[in-house]
Every structure is written in C-alpha cells, then in structure tokens.
C-alpha cells in the first residue's frame, strides 16, 4: 500500500514539474501590465524629487519618485510603492498602511 502511495505522489510531482513552467509563464504574461504594490522602507529622506527605499532583507537602494504628500516622511517609515512591469518604474504613493501622512 505504501509503495502505491509513493508512486501516486511521484506521479503527481512529475505532472506538477511538467506544468509549472507553463503556469508560471502564463501568470507572468497575463499579469505583466497589472499594477503591483510593495511595502518598502525609506532609507534616504525625500529630497524634492526622489527618496531612497529598500526591501526587507535586501541592501539594494532604489531612488524613486514620490507623491507630494510624502515629502516629509522620515527615514525608517514604511511606504507603499506601486509599479508596472518592473521595479524600475516604482513610485511611492502612500504610507505603508495605505493612508496619507497627518496634516497633508
């Protein structure tokens, strides 16, 4: 009985391995022009045109534009960024919880 169960598991895994690349490609293709969002941490203060943001557990700093309401956010603040196609198109649009800073 155990051998038959292992064979079924192996067959299911083989089917998944055969289908996975096609599924991943279909998802990538169908969602390429969707707006994507991420929460990133501000690591360099806004300077009038851009701010530096970084993903958790990554040392890459992205200098990105931001909406005017984020002009005074301090370093360490979590912000929500949106982008199309790739992260080189990011813009910071709100605080990490989706709200705008107080007093704006």
Chimera marker file (.cmm) of the C-alpha trace (Angstrom):
<marker_set name="trace">
<marker id="1" x="0.000" y="0.000" z="0.000" r="1" g="1" b="0" radius="0.5"/>
<marker id="2" x="2.781" y="2.437" z="0.927" r="1" g="1" b="0" radius="0.5"/>
<marker id="3" x="4.551" y="1.804" z="-2.379" r="1" g="1" b="0" radius="0.5"/>
<marker id="4" x="1.380" y="2.632" z="-4.330" r="1" g="1" b="0" radius="0.5"/>
<marker id="5" x="1.013" y="5.883" z="-2.321" r="1" g="1" b="0" radius="0.5"/>
<marker id="6" x="4.604" y="6.854" z="-3.110" r="1" g="1" b="0" radius="0.5"/>
<marker id="7" x="4.049" y="6.105" z="-6.786" r="1" g="1" b="0" radius="0.5"/>
<marker id="8" x="0.969" y="8.356" z="-6.799" r="1" g="1" b="0" radius="0.5"/>
<marker id="9" x="2.949" y="11.114" z="-5.084" r="1" g="1" b="0" radius="0.5"/>
<marker id="10" x="5.790" y="10.739" z="-7.568" r="1" g="1" b="0" radius="0.5"/>
<marker id="11" x="3.363" y="10.857" z="-10.481" r="1" g="1" b="0" radius="0.5"/>
<marker id="12" x="1.660" y="13.965" z="-9.091" r="1" g="1" b="0" radius="0.5"/>
<marker id="13" x="5.042" y="15.618" z="-8.581" r="1" g="1" b="0" radius="0.5"/>
<marker id="14" x="6.083" y="14.749" z="-12.132" r="1" g="1" b="0" radius="0.5"/>
<marker id="15" x="2.865" y="16.266" z="-13.506" r="1" g="1" b="0" radius="0.5"/>
<marker id="16" x="3.442" y="19.426" z="-11.437" r="1" g="1" b="0" radius="0.5"/>
<marker id="17" x="7.037" y="19.736" z="-12.640" r="1" g="1" b="0" radius="0.5"/>
<marker id="18" x="5.877" y="19.408" z="-16.234" r="1" g="1" b="0" radius="0.5"/>
<marker id="19" x="3.124" y="22.024" z="-15.836" r="1" g="1" b="0" radius="0.5"/>
<marker id="20" x="4.828" y="24.525" z="-13.531" r="1" g="1" b="0" radius="0.5"/>
<marker id="21" x="6.894" y="26.397" z="-16.167" r="1" g="1" b="0" radius="0.5"/>
<marker id="22" x="3.821" y="26.828" z="-18.366" r="1" g="1" b="0" radius="0.5"/>
<marker id="23" x="1.719" y="28.062" z="-15.443" r="1" g="1" b="0" radius="0.5"/>
<marker id="24" x="4.389" y="30.495" z="-14.270" r="1" g="1" b="0" radius="0.5"/>
<marker id="25" x="4.777" y="31.868" z="-17.799" r="1" g="1" b="0" radius="0.5"/>
<marker id="26" x="1.001" y="32.236" z="-18.243" r="1" g="1" b="0" radius="0.5"/>
<marker id="27" x="0.689" y="34.133" z="-14.952" r="1" g="1" b="0" radius="0.5"/>
<marker id="28" x="3.638" y="36.375" z="-15.852" r="1" g="1" b="0" radius="0.5"/>
<marker id="29" x="2.222" y="37.097" z="-19.294" r="1" g="1" b="0" radius="0.5"/>
<marker id="30" x="-1.339" y="37.745" z="-18.108" r="1" g="1" b="0" radius="0.5"/>
<marker id="31" x="-0.308" y="39.996" z="-15.205" r="1" g="1" b="0" radius="0.5"/>
<marker id="32" x="2.550" y="41.897" z="-16.865" r="1" g="1" b="0" radius="0.5"/>
<marker id="33" x="0.567" y="45.108" z="-17.228" r="1" g="1" b="0" radius="0.5"/>
<marker id="34" x="-1.056" y="44.967" z="-13.778" r="1" g="1" b="0" radius="0.5"/>
<marker id="35" x="-0.175" y="47.459" z="-11.076" r="1" g="1" b="0" radius="0.5"/>
<marker id="36" x="1.930" y="45.785" z="-8.427" r="1" g="1" b="0" radius="0.5"/>
<marker id="37" x="2.426" y="47.028" z="-4.877" r="1" g="1" b="0" radius="0.5"/>
<marker id="38" x="5.081" y="46.535" z="-2.233" r="1" g="1" b="0" radius="0.5"/>
<marker id="39" x="5.778" y="47.941" z="1.189" r="1" g="1" b="0" radius="0.5"/>
<marker id="40" x="9.315" y="49.299" z="1.374" r="1" g="1" b="0" radius="0.5"/>
<marker id="41" x="11.281" y="51.203" z="4.000" r="1" g="1" b="0" radius="0.5"/>
<marker id="42" x="12.505" y="54.757" z="3.427" r="1" g="1" b="0" radius="0.5"/>
<marker id="43" x="16.305" y="54.767" z="3.832" r="1" g="1" b="0" radius="0.5"/>
<marker id="44" x="17.161" y="58.207" z="2.430" r="1" g="1" b="0" radius="0.5"/>
<marker id="45" x="14.923" y="61.191" z="3.096" r="1" g="1" b="0" radius="0.5"/>
<marker id="46" x="12.846" y="62.754" z="0.318" r="1" g="1" b="0" radius="0.5"/>
<marker id="47" x="14.892" y="65.437" z="-1.470" r="1" g="1" b="0" radius="0.5"/>
<marker id="48" x="12.253" y="67.183" z="-3.553" r="1" g="1" b="0" radius="0.5"/>
<marker id="49" x="12.183" y="64.640" z="-6.360" r="1" g="1" b="0" radius="0.5"/>
<marker id="50" x="13.181" y="61.200" z="-5.044" r="1" g="1" b="0" radius="0.5"/>
<marker id="51" x="13.540" y="59.163" z="-1.876" r="1" g="1" b="0" radius="0.5"/>
<marker id="52" x="15.615" y="56.066" z="-1.246" r="1" g="1" b="0" radius="0.5"/>
<marker id="53" x="13.690" y="52.906" z="-0.392" r="1" g="1" b="0" radius="0.5"/>
<marker id="54" x="14.779" y="49.370" z="0.365" r="1" g="1" b="0" radius="0.5"/>
<marker id="55" x="13.096" y="45.972" z="0.541" r="1" g="1" b="0" radius="0.5"/>
<marker id="56" x="13.364" y="43.935" z="3.740" r="1" g="1" b="0" radius="0.5"/>
<marker id="57" x="16.448" y="41.706" z="3.824" r="1" g="1" b="0" radius="0.5"/>
<marker id="58" x="17.989" y="43.420" z="0.789" r="1" g="1" b="0" radius="0.5"/>
<marker id="59" x="20.738" y="46.027" z="0.565" r="1" g="1" b="0" radius="0.5"/>
<marker id="60" x="19.658" y="47.464" z="-2.808" r="1" g="1" b="0" radius="0.5"/>
<marker id="61" x="18.506" y="51.075" z="-2.506" r="1" g="1" b="0" radius="0.5"/>
<marker id="62" x="16.014" y="52.301" z="-5.104" r="1" g="1" b="0" radius="0.5"/>
<marker id="63" x="15.872" y="56.069" z="-5.649" r="1" g="1" b="0" radius="0.5"/>
<marker id="64" x="12.253" y="56.602" z="-6.653" r="1" g="1" b="0" radius="0.5"/>
<marker id="65" x="9.838" y="59.499" z="-7.150" r="1" g="1" b="0" radius="0.5"/>
<marker id="66" x="7.059" y="60.031" z="-4.637" r="1" g="1" b="0" radius="0.5"/>
<marker id="67" x="3.736" y="61.838" z="-4.370" r="1" g="1" b="0" radius="0.5"/>
<marker id="68" x="3.945" y="65.287" z="-2.784" r="1" g="1" b="0" radius="0.5"/>
<marker id="69" x="2.137" y="64.175" z="0.380" r="1" g="1" b="0" radius="0.5"/>
<marker id="70" x="5.180" y="62.055" z="1.274" r="1" g="1" b="0" radius="0.5"/>
<marker id="71" x="7.625" y="64.977" z="1.056" r="1" g="1" b="0" radius="0.5"/>
<marker id="72" x="8.315" y="64.996" z="4.810" r="1" g="1" b="0" radius="0.5"/>
<marker id="73" x="8.334" y="61.309" z="5.747" r="1" g="1" b="0" radius="0.5"/>
<marker id="74" x="11.289" y="60.426" z="7.958" r="1" g="1" b="0" radius="0.5"/>
<marker id="75" x="13.842" y="57.713" z="7.298" r="1" g="1" b="0" radius="0.5"/>
<marker id="76" x="12.580" y="54.404" z="8.667" r="1" g="1" b="0" radius="0.5"/>
<marker id="77" x="8.992" y="54.976" z="7.553" r="1" g="1" b="0" radius="0.5"/>
<marker id="78" x="7.269" y="52.162" z="5.681" r="1" g="1" b="0" radius="0.5"/>
<marker id="79" x="5.765" y="53.361" z="2.379" r="1" g="1" b="0" radius="0.5"/>
<marker id="80" x="3.589" y="51.701" z="-0.218" r="1" g="1" b="0" radius="0.5"/>
<marker id="81" x="5.053" y="51.744" z="-3.719" r="1" g="1" b="0" radius="0.5"/>
<marker id="82" x="3.307" y="50.896" z="-6.960" r="1" g="1" b="0" radius="0.5"/>
<marker id="83" x="4.817" y="49.902" z="-10.278" r="1" g="1" b="0" radius="0.5"/>
<marker id="84" x="4.052" y="48.489" z="-13.718" r="1" g="1" b="0" radius="0.5"/>
<marker id="85" x="6.186" y="45.863" z="-15.481" r="1" g="1" b="0" radius="0.5"/>
<marker id="86" x="9.278" y="46.172" z="-13.259" r="1" g="1" b="0" radius="0.5"/>
<marker id="87" x="10.589" y="47.763" z="-10.103" r="1" g="1" b="0" radius="0.5"/>
<marker id="88" x="12.478" y="50.382" z="-12.105" r="1" g="1" b="0" radius="0.5"/>
<marker id="89" x="9.058" y="52.034" z="-12.604" r="1" g="1" b="0" radius="0.5"/>
<marker id="90" x="8.241" y="52.421" z="-8.883" r="1" g="1" b="0" radius="0.5"/>
<marker id="91" x="6.616" y="55.441" z="-7.272" r="1" g="1" b="0" radius="0.5"/>
<marker id="92" x="5.871" y="55.872" z="-3.557" r="1" g="1" b="0" radius="0.5"/>
<marker id="93" x="2.147" y="56.610" z="-3.206" r="1" g="1" b="0" radius="0.5"/>
<marker id="94" x="1.259" y="56.427" z="0.498" r="1" g="1" b="0" radius="0.5"/>
<marker id="95" x="2.354" y="55.330" z="3.927" r="1" g="1" b="0" radius="0.5"/>
<marker id="96" x="2.695" y="51.582" z="4.348" r="1" g="1" b="0" radius="0.5"/>
<marker id="97" x="-0.838" y="51.256" z="5.725" r="1" g="1" b="0" radius="0.5"/>
<marker id="98" x="-2.308" y="52.949" z="2.647" r="1" g="1" b="0" radius="0.5"/>
<marker id="99" x="-3.010" y="56.292" z="4.347" r="1" g="1" b="0" radius="0.5"/>
<marker id="100" x="-1.515" y="59.720" z="3.742" r="1" g="1" b="0" radius="0.5"/>
<marker id="101" x="0.561" y="61.466" z="6.431" r="1" g="1" b="0" radius="0.5"/>
<marker id="102" x="-1.294" y="63.585" z="9.010" r="1" g="1" b="0" radius="0.5"/>
<marker id="103" x="-1.623" y="67.282" z="8.262" r="1" g="1" b="0" radius="0.5"/>
<marker id="104" x="-1.496" y="66.934" z="4.500" r="1" g="1" b="0" radius="0.5"/>
<link id1="1" id2="2" r="1" g="1" b="0" radius="0.2"/>
<link id1="2" id2="3" r="1" g="1" b="0" radius="0.2"/>
<link id1="3" id2="4" r="1" g="1" b="0" radius="0.2"/>
<link id1="4" id2="5" r="1" g="1" b="0" radius="0.2"/>
<link id1="5" id2="6" r="1" g="1" b="0" radius="0.2"/>
<link id1="6" id2="7" r="1" g="1" b="0" radius="0.2"/>
<link id1="7" id2="8" r="1" g="1" b="0" radius="0.2"/>
<link id1="8" id2="9" r="1" g="1" b="0" radius="0.2"/>
<link id1="9" id2="10" r="1" g="1" b="0" radius="0.2"/>
<link id1="10" id2="11" r="1" g="1" b="0" radius="0.2"/>
<link id1="11" id2="12" r="1" g="1" b="0" radius="0.2"/>
<link id1="12" id2="13" r="1" g="1" b="0" radius="0.2"/>
<link id1="13" id2="14" r="1" g="1" b="0" radius="0.2"/>
<link id1="14" id2="15" r="1" g="1" b="0" radius="0.2"/>
<link id1="15" id2="16" r="1" g="1" b="0" radius="0.2"/>
<link id1="16" id2="17" r="1" g="1" b="0" radius="0.2"/>
<link id1="17" id2="18" r="1" g="1" b="0" radius="0.2"/>
<link id1="18" id2="19" r="1" g="1" b="0" radius="0.2"/>
<link id1="19" id2="20" r="1" g="1" b="0" radius="0.2"/>
<link id1="20" id2="21" r="1" g="1" b="0" radius="0.2"/>
<link id1="21" id2="22" r="1" g="1" b="0" radius="0.2"/>
<link id1="22" id2="23" r="1" g="1" b="0" radius="0.2"/>
<link id1="23" id2="24" r="1" g="1" b="0" radius="0.2"/>
<link id1="24" id2="25" r="1" g="1" b="0" radius="0.2"/>
<link id1="25" id2="26" r="1" g="1" b="0" radius="0.2"/>
<link id1="26" id2="27" r="1" g="1" b="0" radius="0.2"/>
<link id1="27" id2="28" r="1" g="1" b="0" radius="0.2"/>
<link id1="28" id2="29" r="1" g="1" b="0" radius="0.2"/>
<link id1="29" id2="30" r="1" g="1" b="0" radius="0.2"/>
<link id1="30" id2="31" r="1" g="1" b="0" radius="0.2"/>
<link id1="31" id2="32" r="1" g="1" b="0" radius="0.2"/>
<link id1="32" id2="33" r="1" g="1" b="0" radius="0.2"/>
<link id1="33" id2="34" r="1" g="1" b="0" radius="0.2"/>
<link id1="34" id2="35" r="1" g="1" b="0" radius="0.2"/>
<link id1="35" id2="36" r="1" g="1" b="0" radius="0.2"/>
<link id1="36" id2="37" r="1" g="1" b="0" radius="0.2"/>
<link id1="37" id2="38" r="1" g="1" b="0" radius="0.2"/>
<link id1="38" id2="39" r="1" g="1" b="0" radius="0.2"/>
<link id1="39" id2="40" r="1" g="1" b="0" radius="0.2"/>
<link id1="40" id2="41" r="1" g="1" b="0" radius="0.2"/>
<link id1="41" id2="42" r="1" g="1" b="0" radius="0.2"/>
<link id1="42" id2="43" r="1" g="1" b="0" radius="0.2"/>
<link id1="43" id2="44" r="1" g="1" b="0" radius="0.2"/>
<link id1="44" id2="45" r="1" g="1" b="0" radius="0.2"/>
<link id1="45" id2="46" r="1" g="1" b="0" radius="0.2"/>
<link id1="46" id2="47" r="1" g="1" b="0" radius="0.2"/>
<link id1="47" id2="48" r="1" g="1" b="0" radius="0.2"/>
<link id1="48" id2="49" r="1" g="1" b="0" radius="0.2"/>
<link id1="49" id2="50" r="1" g="1" b="0" radius="0.2"/>
<link id1="50" id2="51" r="1" g="1" b="0" radius="0.2"/>
<link id1="51" id2="52" r="1" g="1" b="0" radius="0.2"/>
<link id1="52" id2="53" r="1" g="1" b="0" radius="0.2"/>
<link id1="53" id2="54" r="1" g="1" b="0" radius="0.2"/>
<link id1="54" id2="55" r="1" g="1" b="0" radius="0.2"/>
<link id1="55" id2="56" r="1" g="1" b="0" radius="0.2"/>
<link id1="56" id2="57" r="1" g="1" b="0" radius="0.2"/>
<link id1="57" id2="58" r="1" g="1" b="0" radius="0.2"/>
<link id1="58" id2="59" r="1" g="1" b="0" radius="0.2"/>
<link id1="59" id2="60" r="1" g="1" b="0" radius="0.2"/>
<link id1="60" id2="61" r="1" g="1" b="0" radius="0.2"/>
<link id1="61" id2="62" r="1" g="1" b="0" radius="0.2"/>
<link id1="62" id2="63" r="1" g="1" b="0" radius="0.2"/>
<link id1="63" id2="64" r="1" g="1" b="0" radius="0.2"/>
<link id1="64" id2="65" r="1" g="1" b="0" radius="0.2"/>
<link id1="65" id2="66" r="1" g="1" b="0" radius="0.2"/>
<link id1="66" id2="67" r="1" g="1" b="0" radius="0.2"/>
<link id1="67" id2="68" r="1" g="1" b="0" radius="0.2"/>
<link id1="68" id2="69" r="1" g="1" b="0" radius="0.2"/>
<link id1="69" id2="70" r="1" g="1" b="0" radius="0.2"/>
<link id1="70" id2="71" r="1" g="1" b="0" radius="0.2"/>
<link id1="71" id2="72" r="1" g="1" b="0" radius="0.2"/>
<link id1="72" id2="73" r="1" g="1" b="0" radius="0.2"/>
<link id1="73" id2="74" r="1" g="1" b="0" radius="0.2"/>
<link id1="74" id2="75" r="1" g="1" b="0" radius="0.2"/>
<link id1="75" id2="76" r="1" g="1" b="0" radius="0.2"/>
<link id1="76" id2="77" r="1" g="1" b="0" radius="0.2"/>
<link id1="77" id2="78" r="1" g="1" b="0" radius="0.2"/>
<link id1="78" id2="79" r="1" g="1" b="0" radius="0.2"/>
<link id1="79" id2="80" r="1" g="1" b="0" radius="0.2"/>
<link id1="80" id2="81" r="1" g="1" b="0" radius="0.2"/>
<link id1="81" id2="82" r="1" g="1" b="0" radius="0.2"/>
<link id1="82" id2="83" r="1" g="1" b="0" radius="0.2"/>
<link id1="83" id2="84" r="1" g="1" b="0" radius="0.2"/>
<link id1="84" id2="85" r="1" g="1" b="0" radius="0.2"/>
<link id1="85" id2="86" r="1" g="1" b="0" radius="0.2"/>
<link id1="86" id2="87" r="1" g="1" b="0" radius="0.2"/>
<link id1="87" id2="88" r="1" g="1" b="0" radius="0.2"/>
<link id1="88" id2="89" r="1" g="1" b="0" radius="0.2"/>
<link id1="89" id2="90" r="1" g="1" b="0" radius="0.2"/>
<link id1="90" id2="91" r="1" g="1" b="0" radius="0.2"/>
<link id1="91" id2="92" r="1" g="1" b="0" radius="0.2"/>
<link id1="92" id2="93" r="1" g="1" b="0" radius="0.2"/>
<link id1="93" id2="94" r="1" g="1" b="0" radius="0.2"/>
<link id1="94" id2="95" r="1" g="1" b="0" radius="0.2"/>
<link id1="95" id2="96" r="1" g="1" b="0" radius="0.2"/>
<link id1="96" id2="97" r="1" g="1" b="0" radius="0.2"/>
<link id1="97" id2="98" r="1" g="1" b="0" radius="0.2"/>
<link id1="98" id2="99" r="1" g="1" b="0" radius="0.2"/>
<link id1="99" id2="100" r="1" g="1" b="0" radius="0.2"/>
<link id1="100" id2="101" r="1" g="1" b="0" radius="0.2"/>
<link id1="101" id2="102" r="1" g="1" b="0" radius="0.2"/>
<link id1="102" id2="103" r="1" g="1" b="0" radius="0.2"/>
<link id1="103" id2="104" r="1" g="1" b="0" radius="0.2"/>
</marker_set>
